[in-house]
Amino acid sequence: MTHTTLPSLLTYFKETVQQTNIHLSVKKSIDRLLASTPSWPALTIGDLVAPTPIIQGGMGVGISLSGLASAVANAGGIGVIAANGIGLMEKGYFQDGQAANIRALRSEIKKARSLTDGIIGVNIMVAISDFDQFLAVCIEERVDLIFLGAGLPIKGMPVTQLREANIKVVPIVSSARAASMIFRMWEKLYNDIPDAIVVEGPKAGGHLGFTAEQLDDPAYQIERLVVEVVDALRPFESSRGSAIPVIAAGGVYSGADIHRLLCLGASAVQMGTRFVATKECDADIHFKEAYIKARKEDIGLIDSPVGMIGRAIRNRFITDSEAGLRPAFRCAYQCLSSCKAQEAHYCISIALNNARKGTMESGFVFAGTNAYRIKRIVAVADLVDELLVGYQRAALGRLTRLLRRFERLKADYATIEAQVASLASVYEELILRSLPEQAKRAKAHYRRACLGLERIRLALGETIAQGAALMKA
Ligand SMILES: Cc1cc2nc3c(=O)[nH]c(=O)nc-3n(C[C@H](O)[C@H](O)[C@H](O)COP(=O)(O)O)c2cc1C
């Protein structure tokens, strides 16, 4: 900004001096932020509002059923029943697997509904043979959401029926590329788009959408993926005119983790491992204790018969299978057409179901990289409280760092403010003494000092904006 006349320069000077008080209002706002208890933001997906921005990841076989899902929903989060292999808990599974699956899923949804008024979803593997049948049950029972992983839910989706039943669709992906492909194809095929997305990073438990080489590569870590998926979905947000929540999963352990991921643009997190070690988790106590006993080095990879790698607590069952030492078995029900159970020397559904029942020698336990950090089994409500406290601590820590920055900026501001005032009087003095050359130089100094003030004011404004965003995040 140039001031060619003295009056305009003096007006600018006066305004600048008046605005020096801006730091007082900034300070007040930061103090206000620090005085309040920062809470996490609710997760909104369409007309669903979860006050706790945590989705309990669907965990098959039978690890997340109505018990765990309803407890999480009662704690304000989203509880998820895993559909995969659910019929194994029914008597007639080996006679008619599909009928057993349908019966069991319906019964668990009804049970969950009787235990909570909260939000209940169902997790279904896209590649599963009973995918359509599972979807039909979800539609009939009007679950709140469906989470669709292990494949891209693109072709043959009953979108009209899902919308009529007011069911939100949430694909699970491992990359921004997969996310935008699903959204693009949905627009083309259905003139519609999914309601939210889960992006799962390589530290998760269960099947993973990565190669073994990608697992430790910084380019595939969840912090990077979240930012990429948020960016990839931005064009779809503009066309829909509302936000598309991105939910971060894989290795989320503490409230500080949740805070970090929300600051990166996630709207919520999905957690599996931590919910296994809860009283309400539907697995047998031996399954939960496997987590408590696990050492860091016990958690490793398996080549799953379903054609993906998976993260599990490696045990004798796994090493025996890898060595070809498991006895022959009969596949009772080809639940996944691409399954290579014979090559792997075991059926994964049966192995996981055995572990669920506590028969650990005939199965194994999926677990995320952080499972070894868990030391006790707690109630879901207590776990959620612990996570909230951790989140609040992290938010306050960040605010405190912002306040320190603010104080430094304020000190700089005071110094330059004094310079501005002194340069202004020097300038006025030189004008009064009719020394135009010196006055010109003083004016240049004065302008530079004003610019410095301006920069600090901007930085102060940025500090407060970050503080406000932090309170929202
Ligand atoms: C025991 C166990 C079973 C799982 N089963 C499934 C499943 O059936 N379908 C699915 O999409 N994800 C499954 N997952 C992944 C979770 O839904 C969730 O995304 C993941 O656990 C998040 O990472 P975390 O374990 O580090 O929290 C499973 C995870 C675990 C630990």
The ligand as an SDF file (V2000), in Angstrom:
LIG
                    3D

 31 33  0  0  0  0  0  0  0  0999 V2000
   -9.5030  -59.6270   15.2100 C   0  0  0  0  0  0  0  0  0  0  0  0
   -9.7450  -58.7540   14.0210 C   0  0  0  0  0  0  0  0  0  0  0  0
  -10.6430  -59.1550   13.0360 C   0  0  0  0  0  0  0  0  0  0  0  0
  -10.9080  -58.3230   11.9520 C   0  0  0  0  0  0  0  0  0  0  0  0
  -11.8400  -58.7090   11.0300 N   0  0  0  0  0  0  0  0  0  0  0  0
  -12.1920  -57.8500   10.0280 C   0  0  0  0  0  0  0  0  0  0  0  0
  -13.2400  -58.1790    9.1260 C   0  0  0  0  0  0  0  0  0  0  0  0
  -13.8680  -59.2200    9.2370 O   0  0  0  0  0  0  0  0  0  0  0  0
  -13.5370  -57.2930    8.1450 N   0  0  0  0  0  0  0  0  0  0  0  0
  -12.8660  -56.0880    8.0200 C   0  0  0  0  0  0  0  0  0  0  0  0
  -13.1800  -55.3020    7.1180 O   0  0  0  0  0  0  0  0  0  0  0  0
  -11.8650  -55.7620    8.8710 N   0  0  0  0  0  0  0  0  0  0  0  0
  -11.5370  -56.5960    9.8620 C   0  0  0  0  0  0  0  0  0  0  0  0
  -10.5670  -56.2170   10.7770 N   0  0  0  0  0  0  0  0  0  0  0  0
  -10.0020  -54.8430   10.6960 C   0  0  0  0  0  0  0  0  0  0  0  0
  -10.7760  -53.9010   11.6300 C   0  0  0  0  0  0  0  0  0  0  0  0
  -12.0920  -53.7230   11.2230 O   0  0  0  0  0  0  0  0  0  0  0  0
  -10.1020  -52.5220   11.7430 C   0  0  0  0  0  0  0  0  0  0  0  0
  -10.1770  -51.8010   10.5590 O   0  0  0  0  0  0  0  0  0  0  0  0
   -8.6650  -52.6250   12.1540 C   0  0  0  0  0  0  0  0  0  0  0  0
   -8.6030  -53.5110   13.2340 O   0  0  0  0  0  0  0  0  0  0  0  0
   -8.0980  -51.2920   12.5430 C   0  0  0  0  0  0  0  0  0  0  0  0
   -6.7740  -51.3870   12.9720 O   0  0  0  0  0  0  0  0  0  0  0  0
   -6.3760  -51.6380   14.5010 P   0  0  0  0  0  0  0  0  0  0  0  0
   -6.6220  -53.0520   14.7720 O   0  0  0  0  0  0  0  0  0  0  0  0
   -4.9340  -51.2780   14.5610 O   0  0  0  0  0  0  0  0  0  0  0  0
   -7.2340  -50.7450   15.3450 O   0  0  0  0  0  0  0  0  0  0  0  0
  -10.2510  -57.0700   11.8400 C   0  0  0  0  0  0  0  0  0  0  0  0
   -9.3200  -56.6950   12.8170 C   0  0  0  0  0  0  0  0  0  0  0  0
   -9.0740  -57.5170   13.8910 C   0  0  0  0  0  0  0  0  0  0  0  0
   -8.0850  -57.0660   14.9300 C   0  0  0  0  0  0  0  0  0  0  0  0
  1  2  1  0
  2  3  1  0
  2 30  2  0
  3  4  2  0
  4  5  1  0
  4 28  1  0
  5  6  2  0
  6  7  1  0
  6 13  1  0
  7  8  2  0
  7  9  1  0
  9 10  1  0
 10 11  2  0
 10 12  1  0
 12 13  2  0
 13 14  1  0
 14 15  1  0
 14 28  1  0
 15 16  1  0
 16 17  1  0
 16 18  1  0
 18 19  1  0
 18 20  1  0
 20 21  1  0
 20 22  1  0
 22 23  1  0
 23 24  1  0
 24 25  2  0
 24 26  1  0
 24 27  1  0
 28 29  2  0
 29 30  1  0
 30 31  1  0
M  END
$$$$
